[in-house]
Amino acid sequence: MADVPSDPPARYVYLAGPDGFTPAGLYWHQQVLIPAVLAAGLQPLSPWDASDDDFAEVAARPEGPDRRLAYRNLDFLTGDANAALIDRSSGVLAVLDGPDVDSGTAAEIGYATKAGLAVVGLRTDSRRTGDNEGVIVNLQVEYFIRRSGGSIHTHLEAAVGELATLVGA
C-alpha cells in the first residue's frame, strides 16, 4: 500500500491585541483578521473567542468586596487561559493599534518572546506613538518583536505572510 501524504501540522498562532474591547474592533477581528490568518494556512487562537457571560455576571453584582473578589478570580482565570493559548502557539500576531500599545498586548509579546515564539506586529494606526523616530511603537515592545525574528507591518497581508513564513506554514 502506498504511503498517503498527511496534512501538514496545524500552525497555531495567538492573536494578541485589544480588538475585543469594542464592537467595531471585535467585528474587524472576526471578519477580517481571522479570515486572513486562515487564508495563510495558519490556525488562529483568539482570546476573544471566550464568552463574556462570566464578566457580565460579575458586572451585574453590587459594587463592593464580593464583586472585587469575583473580578480578581475571573481576571486570573482569563489571564491563565490566554497564557495557555500562547503556550499552544507557534507564533503571535500582535495588533499594535491605539495611542500606545495595549498593556495586555505588550505583556503577551514579552511572554511569547521569552517562550521563544516568533512575534509579528501589525500597526495600521497612522498616529505616531514611538519613543523616538527610530521606532514605530514603544521601543521595548519593538525590541522584543524584532528579537523574536519578527518585524512590524502596516498591512495585514504582509504581517500574516511574515508570520506564516516564520512558523513554517
N, C-alpha and C positions, 0 to 999 in steps of 0.2 A: 504494500500500500504506500502511495506517495505521501511525502510529508505535506501537510496542509499548513500554509503560512498562517501564523496567528496575527491577530491585530496587534499593533504596537501598544505598549503600556500607556495608559492614560497619563497625561502630564497635567497634574493638578496645579493650579495657580490660585493663590489667595488674592482677593480683590480688596485692597486696603483703600479707605477713603471715607469721607463724611457724607457720601451720596444719600444715604437713607434718612438723614435728618430733616429733609424737606420733601414734599410730594414731587416737586419738579426734579430734584436730584434722584429720587428713587425711580421715577419714570425713566430717566436717562440711563440709570444703572441697569434696569431690567430690559429696556427696549433697544438700547444702543450698545452699551458696554458688554453685557453678557453675550449677545449675538456675535459681536466682533471677536471676542475671545474664543467662542465655539468655532467660528469660521476659520480660525488659525490652527485648529486642531488641539486646542487646549481645553481642559475641563475646569471651569471656574468653581471656586469655593468662596461663597459670599457670606459675610457676616450679616447681611441684610435679608437672608432667607429665613431667619428665625422669626417667629411670631412676636408681635408687640403686645400680645394679650397679657403677659405677665406684668409688663411695665404699666399698662393701662389699669390693671387691677390694683397695683400698688399706688398709682397716682390717685385713684378714687378713694383711698383711705384718708381719714382725717389727718391733718398735719400733727406731727409730734414724734416722740421717740420710737413708737412702734413702726411708723411709716419709714423713718430714717433707717432703722434696723432692717426692715424689709428691702429697702433700696440697696443698702450695703450688701446684703446677701445676694440679691439679684445681680448687682453690679459685678460681684466676684464671680458668679456663675457665668455671666456673659463674657467677662474677660478670659476666664478659663476655656470657654467654648471657642472663642476666637483664637487663642493660643493653640488649641488642639487643631484647628483648621490650618493654621500656619505650619504646624508640625507635620501635617499630611502633605504639604505642598512641595513642589519642586522649585517654585519661584513666586514672586509677588509683583503684582501690578499695582502701583500706588498712585492714586489720584491726588494731586498736589494743589488743586484749585482753592481759591479763597484769598483773603488779605494776608494770611500766613498759613503755612501748612498746619492742618488739623493736628492737635497734640496727640490724639489717639493714633492717627496715621503715622506720625513721627515715631511713636513708641513701637508700633508694629514693624516699621522699617528697621529700627535698631535690633529688635528681637530676631527678625528674619536674617539680617546680616550676620549676627552673632552665630546663628544656626548654619551659616554657610550657604544660604539661599541667594539666588540671583534676584535683584530688585531692579525694576524699571519704573521710572516716574513718568507721569503724564500731567502736564500743566497746560491747559487750554485757556486759562485766565490771562488776560492781557495786562493786568496790573503788575507793577514791579513790586517784588517782595524780598529780593535778595539782600543779604547783609552789605553787599557792595557790588560793583559792576562785574566782578569776576564770577558771580554765581547767579543762578536763576531763582533759587529759593534759599532758605536758611542754609548757611554754609555747612553746618554739621549734618543736616539731612542730606544735602547733596553729596557730601563726603562719603557717607555710608552707602548711598546708591552707587556711586562710582567705584567705591572699594569692592562692592559685590560683583563688579563686572558690568553693571548696567549703566544707563545714562537717562537723561530726561528728554522727553519729546513733547512737542506741541501738537502733534496729530495722533489720534487714536491708532490708526493703522500702523504707523511707524513704531509706536510703543509696543503694541501687541506683536508685531513682526519681530522686533528685537527680543522680546521675552520668549517667543516660540523658538527662536534660534538658540538662546541661552539655555533653555531647558531641554533642547533636543527633540522638539516636536516635529 
